[in-house]
Amino acid sequence: MSKQETFDLEKQIWNLLYDEPFFSALSRRINKRKSTAVATAGVRVTPNGRFEMVYNPEFFEGLTIKQRTGVLKHEFYHLIFEHVTTRLPNGQMSKMWNIATDLAINSHIKDELPDGACIPQQEPFQDYPLFQSSEYYYKMLQEDEQFNQDPNGDGDGDGGEGDSSDGSGGGGQGLPDSLDDHSGWDSDQELDQAMREVAEQQLKEDMKKAMDEISSQSNGWGSIGSEVRKQIQDFITPKVDWRKVLRYFVKTSQRANKRSTVKRINKRFPYIHAGKKVTRQAKIAISIDQSGSVDDNMLALFFSELASLSKYAEFTVIPFDTEVAEDKVWVWKKGKKHTWERVLTGGTCFDAPTKWVNSNNFDAHLILTDLCAPKPVPSRCQRAWVTTKDYAENPYFATNERIIIVEP
């Protein structure tokens, strides 16, 4: 009986990933196929838009239990880090990119891999720091003289383990081989980009299900560190264009003013009653936190978007710190442009702008802030908070009101 017949990875997955609940839950959702066409293992997108792990049973047969687990985690990390579907540097696979992706992964599992794996802080990468991105390592490799003796530098290779059978091609003179097979990532293969997007969406759903599955377990994440957990959560979280959210907030705050006019035909009683002319306007208050903890970049970013929003409505700009600077309040006329400026530098109190807006009959209230102050009194109109991602993740107070995250 051959080794291919005796070794079945699927039958050993549970034992191998017993201490790695997240990887185990993800593994059950990834198809695995035996093949001697690859020397070790690899992940790829199938023509029907699913991720698949291909493995050589003879290679796995020769590994220790710890190394088998390490190789499995290595392949799943390729999926987590989006190496299979991401846009390739220069639009093509290269041996240098292969090694860069392996270095990014192997930082996390450096003591679990077979001999010959590319690991930061180990020769020939002893000067490479741990826990960096693939793009970071790719740049280091490009600038590393020991791997650029050939005048063609990175070359035009296609990725893989270093021989023509798996499509590694040339490039990166002196680089060792990749641990696994990356030939299935090649953007030149006959795989529609739409199928890659389908596979990525399916992977997001699989990761979400895996996260739900481990949510009640005390050690559900296993060996996965906090930074990678955050990356996984960011990957599965739907991305929302904050500019569209702002525009939606402004538009839904508009109120209608109706007046009779004979110039319009009444739809219910044509030529009997006058029609109605509807003018829409939104009276929006924009409170700008001018405290010292709100940096200039944040102010400039928000003002640049207000310039485009001003075509929809007229804004009243309200600078504040612990109080509203009433002599500095001004109206941003519809369709006008303004440059940002800082007029205060004190502490922060959200009661001040909220009370001012409550007493001045506004339709909506946006507060640009770092959220670093106690929860304010209730607002009489629709209120939303505009801040950056870091502040949104660590607010000083809890709120059910909309928080809009701005990004450069």
C-alpha positions as CSV (number, residue, x, y, z in Angstrom):
1,M,0.0,0.0,0.0
2,S,1.5,3.4,-1.0
3,K,2.0,6.3,1.4
4,Q,-0.6,8.3,-0.6
5,E,-3.1,5.6,0.3
6,T,-2.1,5.4,4.0
7,F,-1.8,9.1,4.8
8,D,-5.1,11.0,4.8
9,L,-4.8,14.6,6.1
10,E,-8.6,14.9,6.7
11,K,-8.5,12.1,9.2
12,Q,-5.8,13.8,11.2
13,I,-7.0,17.4,11.1
14,W,-8.9,17.2,14.4
15,N,-5.9,15.9,16.4
16,L,-3.5,18.3,14.7
17,L,-5.6,21.4,15.4
18,Y,-7.0,20.3,18.8
19,D,-5.4,23.3,20.5
20,E,-6.2,25.7,17.6
21,P,-10.0,26.1,17.6
22,F,-10.1,28.9,15.1
23,F,-7.8,27.1,12.6
24,S,-9.8,23.9,13.2
25,A,-13.1,25.7,12.5
26,L,-11.7,27.3,9.3
27,S,-10.1,24.1,8.2
28,R,-13.5,22.3,8.1
29,R,-14.6,24.9,5.6
30,I,-11.7,24.5,3.2
31,N,-11.6,21.6,0.8
32,K,-8.4,19.5,0.9
33,R,-7.1,17.4,-2.0
34,K,-4.2,14.9,-2.2
35,S,-1.8,15.4,-5.1
36,T,1.7,14.4,-6.0
37,A,1.8,17.3,-8.6
38,V,3.0,19.6,-5.8
39,A,6.1,18.9,-3.8
40,T,4.7,20.0,-0.4
41,A,1.4,21.9,-0.1
42,G,-0.4,25.0,-1.4
43,V,-3.6,26.9,-1.4
44,R,-5.4,28.2,-4.5
45,V,-8.7,29.4,-5.9
46,T,-10.6,26.8,-7.9
47,P,-12.4,27.6,-11.1
48,N,-15.8,27.6,-9.3
49,G,-14.6,30.3,-6.8
50,R,-13.7,28.3,-3.7
51,F,-10.4,28.0,-1.8
52,E,-8.7,24.7,-1.9
53,M,-5.7,23.2,-0.2
54,V,-3.6,20.8,-2.2
55,Y,-1.1,18.6,-0.3
56,N,1.4,15.9,-1.1
57,P,0.7,13.0,1.3
58,E,4.3,11.7,1.0
59,F,5.6,15.1,2.2
60,F,3.2,15.1,5.2
61,E,4.1,11.5,6.0
62,G,7.7,12.6,6.6
63,L,6.8,15.4,9.1
64,T,6.5,15.3,12.8
65,I,3.0,16.1,14.3
66,K,4.2,19.6,15.3
67,Q,5.5,20.2,11.8
68,R,2.3,19.0,10.2
69,T,0.4,21.4,12.3
70,G,2.8,24.2,11.4
71,V,2.4,23.6,7.7
72,L,-1.4,23.6,8.0
73,K,-1.3,26.9,9.8
74,H,1.1,28.3,7.2
75,E,-1.4,27.5,4.4
76,F,-4.4,29.0,6.4
77,Y,-2.3,32.1,7.1
78,H,-1.9,32.6,3.4
79,L,-5.7,32.9,3.2
80,I,-6.0,35.1,6.3
81,F,-3.4,37.5,5.0
82,E,-5.1,37.6,1.5
83,H,-2.0,36.4,-0.3
84,V,-4.0,34.3,-2.8
85,T,-6.3,37.1,-4.0
86,T,-4.3,40.2,-3.4
87,R,-2.9,42.2,-6.3
88,L,0.6,40.9,-7.1
89,P,3.6,43.3,-7.1
90,N,4.3,44.5,-10.7
91,G,1.2,42.4,-11.7
92,Q,3.1,39.1,-11.8
93,M,4.3,36.4,-9.5
94,S,8.0,36.3,-8.5
95,K,10.2,34.2,-6.2
96,M,10.9,37.3,-4.2
97,W,7.2,37.9,-3.5
98,N,6.8,34.2,-2.5
99,I,9.5,34.5,0.1
100,A,8.1,37.8,1.3
101,T,4.7,36.2,2.0
102,D,6.4,33.3,3.8
103,L,8.4,35.6,6.0
104,A,5.3,37.4,7.0
105,I,3.6,34.1,8.0
106,N,6.5,32.3,9.5
107,S,7.2,35.0,12.0
108,H,4.1,33.7,13.8
109,I,4.9,30.0,13.6
110,K,8.8,30.0,13.5
111,D,9.2,27.0,15.9
112,E,6.6,24.8,14.2
113,L,8.1,24.4,10.7
114,P,10.2,21.8,8.8
115,D,13.9,22.6,8.1
116,G,14.4,25.0,5.3
117,A,11.5,27.3,6.0
118,C,12.2,31.0,5.5
119,I,12.1,32.7,8.9
120,P,13.0,36.2,10.0
121,Q,16.0,36.4,12.4
122,Q,17.3,33.1,11.0
123,E,19.9,32.8,8.2
124,P,19.9,34.1,5.5
125,F,17.3,36.5,7.0
126,Q,19.0,37.1,10.3
127,D,18.7,40.9,9.9
128,Y,15.0,40.9,9.1
129,P,12.7,41.9,12.0
130,L,9.8,39.6,13.0
131,F,6.0,40.3,12.5
132,Q,6.1,42.6,9.5
133,S,3.9,42.6,6.4
134,S,4.6,40.9,3.1
135,E,5.0,44.3,1.5
136,Y,7.6,45.2,4.1
137,Y,9.6,42.1,3.5
138,Y,9.3,42.4,-0.2
139,K,10.9,45.9,0.0
140,M,13.7,44.6,2.2
141,L,14.4,41.7,-0.2
142,Q,14.6,44.2,-3.1
143,E,17.2,46.2,-1.3
144,D,19.1,43.3,0.1
145,E,22.4,43.0,-1.8
146,Q,22.9,39.3,-1.1
147,F,19.8,38.6,-3.2
148,N,20.4,41.1,-6.0
149,Q,23.7,40.0,-7.5
150,D,22.0,39.4,-10.9
151,P,21.5,42.6,-13.0
152,N,17.9,41.5,-13.6
153,G,17.2,41.8,-9.9
154,D,13.8,40.3,-9.1
155,G,13.3,38.9,-12.5
156,D,10.1,37.5,-14.1
157,G,9.5,34.3,-12.1
158,D,6.1,32.8,-11.6
159,G,6.3,31.7,-8.0
160,G,6.5,28.4,-6.2
161,E,9.4,26.4,-4.8
162,G,12.2,27.1,-7.1
163,D,12.0,24.8,-10.1
164,S,10.0,24.8,-13.3
165,S,7.7,22.1,-12.2
166,D,5.9,24.4,-9.9
167,G,6.4,27.7,-11.8
168,S,9.0,29.5,-9.7
169,G,11.0,30.8,-12.6
170,G,13.9,33.2,-12.1
171,G,14.4,36.3,-9.9
172,G,16.0,37.0,-6.5
173,Q,19.4,35.4,-7.1
174,G,20.5,33.5,-4.0
175,L,17.1,33.3,-2.5
176,P,16.1,29.9,-0.9
177,D,13.0,28.1,-2.1
178,S,9.6,28.8,-0.6
179,L,8.2,26.3,1.9
180,D,5.1,25.6,-0.2
181,D,3.7,25.9,-3.7
182,H,2.4,29.3,-4.8
183,S,1.8,28.6,-8.4
184,G,-2.0,28.8,-8.0
185,W,-1.8,32.5,-7.2
186,D,-0.6,33.5,-10.6
187,S,-2.7,36.4,-12.0
188,D,-1.9,35.2,-15.6
189,Q,-3.7,31.9,-15.1
190,E,-7.2,31.5,-16.8
191,L,-9.1,32.3,-13.6
192,D,-11.6,35.1,-13.9
193,Q,-11.0,37.9,-11.4
194,A,-14.7,37.6,-10.6
195,M,-14.1,34.1,-9.3
196,R,-11.4,35.4,-7.0
197,E,-13.8,37.9,-5.6
198,V,-16.4,35.2,-5.2
199,A,-13.8,33.1,-3.3
200,E,-12.8,36.1,-1.1
201,Q,-16.4,36.7,-0.2
202,Q,-16.9,33.0,0.6
203,L,-13.8,33.1,2.8
204,K,-15.1,36.1,4.7
205,E,-18.3,34.1,5.4
206,D,-16.3,31.1,6.5
207,M,-14.1,33.2,8.8
208,K,-17.2,34.8,10.3
209,K,-18.7,31.4,11.0
210,A,-15.4,30.2,12.5
211,M,-15.4,33.2,14.8
212,D,-19.0,32.6,15.9
213,E,-18.1,29.0,16.6
214,I,-15.2,29.9,18.9
215,S,-16.8,32.9,20.6
216,S,-17.8,30.9,23.7
217,Q,-14.5,29.2,24.1
218,S,-11.9,30.6,26.5
219,N,-9.0,29.8,24.3
220,G,-10.8,29.9,21.0
221,W,-8.1,31.9,19.2
222,G,-5.4,29.4,20.2
223,S,-2.0,30.8,19.2
224,I,-3.3,33.6,17.0
225,G,-2.0,36.9,18.4
226,S,-4.0,40.1,19.0
227,E,-2.7,41.9,15.9
228,V,-3.8,39.0,13.6
229,R,-7.1,38.7,15.4
230,K,-7.7,42.4,14.6
231,Q,-6.7,41.8,11.0
232,I,-9.2,39.0,10.7
233,Q,-11.9,41.1,12.2
234,D,-11.1,44.0,9.8
235,F,-11.2,41.5,6.9
236,I,-14.7,40.2,7.6
237,T,-16.1,43.6,8.5
238,P,-18.0,45.2,5.7
239,K,-16.3,48.4,4.5
240,V,-18.4,51.5,4.5
241,D,-17.4,54.7,2.7
242,W,-17.5,57.3,5.5
243,R,-18.1,60.1,2.9
244,K,-21.3,58.3,1.7
245,V,-22.4,58.0,5.3
246,L,-21.9,61.7,5.9
247,R,-23.8,62.6,2.8
248,Y,-26.6,60.2,3.8
249,F,-26.8,61.8,7.2
250,V,-27.0,65.3,5.7
251,K,-29.6,64.4,3.1
252,T,-31.9,62.6,5.5
253,S,-31.8,65.6,7.8
254,Q,-33.3,67.9,5.1
255,R,-36.8,69.2,5.8
256,A,-39.4,70.2,3.2
257,N,-40.9,73.7,3.0
258,K,-44.1,73.8,0.9
259,R,-45.9,76.8,-0.5
260,S,-48.7,77.2,-3.0
261,T,-48.0,78.2,-6.6
262,V,-50.1,78.5,-9.7
263,K,-47.0,77.7,-11.8
264,R,-47.3,74.1,-10.7
265,I,-50.2,71.7,-11.5
266,N,-51.9,70.1,-8.5
267,K,-51.6,66.3,-9.1
268,R,-54.8,65.5,-7.2
269,F,-56.9,68.4,-8.4
270,P,-55.4,69.7,-11.7
271,Y,-56.5,73.2,-12.7
272,I,-58.8,73.3,-9.7
273,H,-56.3,74.0,-6.8
274,A,-52.8,75.5,-7.0
275,G,-49.9,73.2,-7.0
276,K,-47.2,73.0,-4.3
277,K,-43.6,74.1,-4.7
278,V,-41.3,72.2,-2.4
279,T,-37.9,73.6,-1.4
280,R,-35.7,71.4,0.7
281,Q,-33.0,72.6,3.0
282,A,-31.2,71.2,6.0
283,K,-30.1,73.3,8.9
284,I,-27.1,71.4,10.1
285,A,-24.9,72.2,13.0
286,I,-21.2,71.2,12.8
287,S,-19.5,71.3,16.1
288,I,-15.7,71.2,15.8
289,D,-13.8,69.9,18.9
290,Q,-10.9,72.4,19.1
291,S,-9.3,70.8,22.2
292,G,-5.6,70.2,22.1
293,S,-6.1,66.4,21.7
294,V,-7.7,66.8,18.3
295,D,-4.8,67.1,15.8
296,D,-4.6,69.3,12.8
297,N,-4.7,66.4,10.3
298,M,-8.1,65.4,11.7
299,L,-9.4,68.9,11.3
300,A,-8.1,69.3,7.8
301,L,-9.5,65.9,6.7
302,F,-13.0,66.8,8.0
303,F,-13.1,70.3,6.5
304,S,-12.1,68.9,3.1
305,E,-15.2,66.7,3.1
306,L,-17.5,69.5,4.3
307,A,-16.5,71.4,1.2
308,S,-18.1,68.7,-1.0
309,L,-21.1,68.3,1.4
310,S,-21.8,72.1,1.2
311,K,-23.5,71.6,-2.1
312,Y,-26.3,69.8,-0.3
313,A,-26.9,72.1,2.6
314,E,-25.9,75.1,4.6
315,F,-23.9,74.5,7.8
316,T,-23.4,76.4,10.9
317,V,-19.8,75.7,12.2
318,I,-19.5,75.8,16.0
319,P,-16.0,75.7,17.4
320,F,-15.9,74.5,21.0
321,D,-13.7,73.1,23.7
322,T,-15.1,73.3,27.2
323,E,-17.4,76.1,26.0
324,V,-18.8,77.2,22.6
325,A,-16.8,80.1,21.2
326,E,-20.0,82.0,20.2
327,D,-18.0,84.9,18.6
328,K,-16.3,82.4,16.3
329,V,-19.6,80.6,15.1
330,W,-20.0,81.1,11.4
331,V,-22.3,79.9,8.6
332,W,-20.9,77.8,5.7
333,K,-23.0,78.9,2.8
334,K,-24.3,76.3,0.4
335,G,-21.8,75.8,-2.5
336,K,-19.0,77.8,-0.9
337,K,-15.5,76.6,0.1
338,H,-13.5,77.4,3.1
339,T,-10.1,76.4,4.6
340,W,-9.9,75.0,8.1
341,E,-8.5,76.9,11.1
342,R,-8.0,76.3,14.8
343,V,-9.4,78.9,17.2
344,L,-9.4,77.1,20.6
345,T,-7.0,74.8,22.4
346,G,-8.6,73.9,25.7
347,G,-10.2,70.8,27.2
348,T,-13.4,69.1,26.0
349,C,-17.1,69.3,27.1
350,F,-19.8,67.9,24.8
351,D,-22.6,69.5,26.9
352,A,-21.6,73.0,25.6
353,P,-22.2,72.4,21.9
354,T,-25.2,70.1,22.5
355,K,-27.0,72.8,24.6
356,W,-26.2,75.5,22.1
357,V,-27.6,73.4,19.3
358,N,-30.7,72.4,21.3
359,S,-31.5,76.1,21.8
360,N,-31.1,77.1,18.2
361,N,-33.6,74.8,16.3
362,F,-31.3,72.7,14.1
363,D,-32.3,69.6,12.1
364,A,-29.1,67.7,12.7
365,H,-25.9,67.9,14.7
366,L,-22.5,66.5,13.7
367,I,-19.7,66.6,16.2
368,L,-16.1,66.2,15.0
369,T,-14.1,65.0,18.0
370,D,-11.8,62.4,19.6
371,L,-14.6,61.3,21.9
372,C,-12.4,62.0,24.9
373,A,-14.9,63.5,27.3
374,P,-18.0,62.4,29.3
375,K,-21.3,61.6,27.7
376,P,-23.3,64.8,27.0
377,V,-26.9,65.7,27.6
378,P,-29.5,64.3,25.1
379,S,-29.8,66.0,21.7
380,R,-33.2,67.4,20.5
381,C,-32.2,66.7,16.9
382,Q,-30.4,63.8,15.1
383,R,-26.8,63.7,16.3
384,A,-23.8,61.9,15.0
385,W,-20.2,61.7,16.0
386,V,-17.3,61.9,13.6
387,T,-13.9,60.6,14.6
388,T,-11.0,58.4,13.5
389,K,-10.8,54.7,13.8
390,D,-8.5,54.6,16.8
391,Y,-10.8,56.9,18.8
392,A,-13.9,55.0,17.7
393,E,-12.5,51.8,19.0
394,N,-11.7,53.3,22.4
395,P,-14.5,55.9,23.2
396,Y,-14.7,57.6,26.6
397,F,-18.4,56.8,26.7
398,A,-20.9,54.4,25.2
399,T,-23.5,55.6,22.8
400,N,-26.2,54.2,20.5
401,E,-25.9,57.2,18.2
402,R,-24.1,56.9,14.9
403,I,-20.3,57.1,14.9
404,I,-18.8,58.0,11.5
405,I,-15.2,56.9,11.1
406,V,-13.2,59.2,8.8
407,E,-10.1,57.9,7.0
408,P,-7.5,59.7,4.8
